[in-house]
Amino acid sequence: MILPLPEKFDSNELFIIFSTVLTWTLMFKLPRRLSAVTITIIWTFNVFLALLADITLSVKPYELYFTIDHKKHELFDVLLHFVTYPTLSYFVVNAYQINRPKGLKHLSYIIFWAGVAAAIEWISVKFHVFTYTGWKLYLSFFTYMVVFAANIWLSNLIEKKNYYR
């Protein structure tokens, strides 16, 4: 099954292309603190989370939001889920490995990145990447807190156990 192209190429597709190029450029320019195995597992975990959210929250009976131009999936949905979305968690985990904050600094770190993610999501809503039909941005903020905490925990587990060596 080949996914359809967008019905109309507009601001949401341009936003996804711009975001993808920008984040991937940063990924290759900034110093990497994670092993390839950790990156692969974190990336896969976040693809799973994005798909799980869409499978549960954007379909009946909830239908709290939809992505891109309509409720059907298209090529740019795949790009968003598999290529663009996981980059933010990569940055969160990679930057965390630099100084590994503890206690309140750890909580502040997660709150900061959840705020960054919510701000990026707010911008993406303005570009019609997401259309809320019941979802609220503050729910995303709390969701990102949990997601980033889980990513940090998972990366610490992988890096600590050295499964890849």
C-alpha positions in Angstrom: 0.0 0.0 0.0 1.4 3.3 -1.1 0.5 6.3 1.0 -1.2 9.1 -0.9 0.5 12.4 -1.5 -1.1 15.5 0.2 -4.3 16.7 -1.4 -2.9 20.2 -1.3 0.8 21.1 -0.7 0.6 24.0 1.9 2.0 25.4 5.1 1.9 22.1 7.1 4.0 20.2 4.6 6.4 23.1 4.4 6.6 23.2 8.2 7.4 19.5 8.4 10.0 19.7 5.7 11.7 22.7 7.3 11.5 21.1 10.8 13.0 17.9 9.5 15.9 19.6 7.7 16.6 21.8 10.6 16.6 19.1 13.3 18.5 16.6 11.2 21.2 19.3 10.4 21.5 20.0 14.2 21.7 16.3 14.9 24.7 15.9 12.7 26.4 19.2 13.7 26.0 19.0 17.5 28.3 16.7 19.5 26.8 13.2 20.0 26.9 11.8 23.5 24.9 8.6 22.9 25.8 5.2 21.4 24.3 4.2 18.2 22.3 1.5 20.0 20.9 4.0 22.5 19.9 6.3 19.6 18.2 3.4 17.8 16.3 2.3 20.8 15.2 5.9 21.8 14.2 6.6 18.2 12.1 3.4 17.9 10.5 4.1 21.3 9.4 7.5 20.2 8.1 6.3 16.9 6.1 3.8 18.9 4.8 6.5 21.2 3.8 8.8 18.3 1.9 6.0 16.5 0.3 4.8 19.8 -1.0 8.4 20.5 -2.4 8.6 17.0 -4.0 5.2 17.2 -5.7 5.9 20.5 -6.3 9.6 20.6 -7.1 10.6 17.0 -9.6 7.9 16.1 -13.0 7.0 17.3 -14.3 7.2 20.0 -12.0 10.0 21.1 -11.0 11.9 17.9 -9.2 14.5 19.9 -7.0 15.7 17.1 -5.9 14.9 13.6 -2.6 15.5 11.7 -1.9 17.3 8.5 -4.9 18.0 6.4 -7.4 15.4 7.2 -8.2 12.3 9.3 -6.6 9.9 6.7 -2.9 9.2 6.8 -0.7 10.4 4.0 3.0 10.5 3.1 3.7 13.4 5.4 2.2 11.7 8.4 4.9 9.0 7.9 7.6 11.6 7.7 6.3 13.3 10.8 6.1 10.1 12.9 9.2 8.3 11.7 11.7 11.1 10.9 10.7 14.4 12.5 9.0 13.7 15.8 11.8 11.5 17.4 14.4 14.2 16.9 13.3 16.2 19.9 13.6 13.2 22.3 17.1 12.6 20.8 18.1 16.2 21.7 16.6 15.9 25.2 18.5 12.6 26.0 21.7 13.7 24.2 21.8 17.0 26.1 21.0 15.2 29.4 24.1 13.1 29.0 26.3 16.2 29.2 25.8 17.0 32.8 23.1 14.6 34.1 21.2 16.9 36.5 20.0 15.4 39.7 17.1 16.2 42.1 15.3 19.5 41.4 17.6 20.3 38.5 16.5 17.0 36.9 12.8 18.0 37.3 13.6 21.5 36.0 15.3 20.0 33.0 12.3 17.9 32.1 9.9 20.8 32.7 12.1 23.0 30.5 12.1 20.5 27.6 8.4 19.9 28.0 7.9 23.6 27.6 10.1 23.6 24.5 8.1 20.7 23.0 4.8 22.4 23.9 6.0 25.6 22.2 7.0 23.7 19.1 3.6 21.9 19.1 1.8 25.3 19.5 3.7 26.6 16.4 2.9 23.4 14.5 -0.8 23.9 15.3 -0.5 27.4 13.8 0.8 25.7 10.7 -2.0 23.2 10.7 0.2 20.2 11.3 -2.2 19.3 14.1 -5.8 20.2 14.3 -7.3 19.9 17.8 -10.9 18.7 18.0 -10.8 18.2 21.8 -7.2 18.0 22.7 -5.6 20.9 24.7 -2.0 22.1 24.6 -1.6 21.8 28.4 -2.2 18.1 28.0 0.7 17.9 25.6 2.9 19.6 28.2 2.2 17.0 30.8 2.5 14.2 28.3 5.9 15.5 27.2 7.0 15.5 30.8 6.2 11.8 31.1 7.7 11.0 27.6 11.0 12.8 28.3 11.3 11.3 31.8 10.8 7.8 30.2 13.3 8.6 27.5 15.9 9.7 30.0 15.3 6.6 32.2 15.5 4.3 29.2 18.7 5.9 27.9 20.3 5.7 31.4 19.4 2.0 31.6 20.9 1.3 28.2 24.1 3.4 28.7 24.6 2.0 32.3 24.1 -1.7 31.3 26.3 -1.3 28.2 24.2 -3.8 26.3 25.8 -2.7 23.1 29.4 -3.5 24.1 
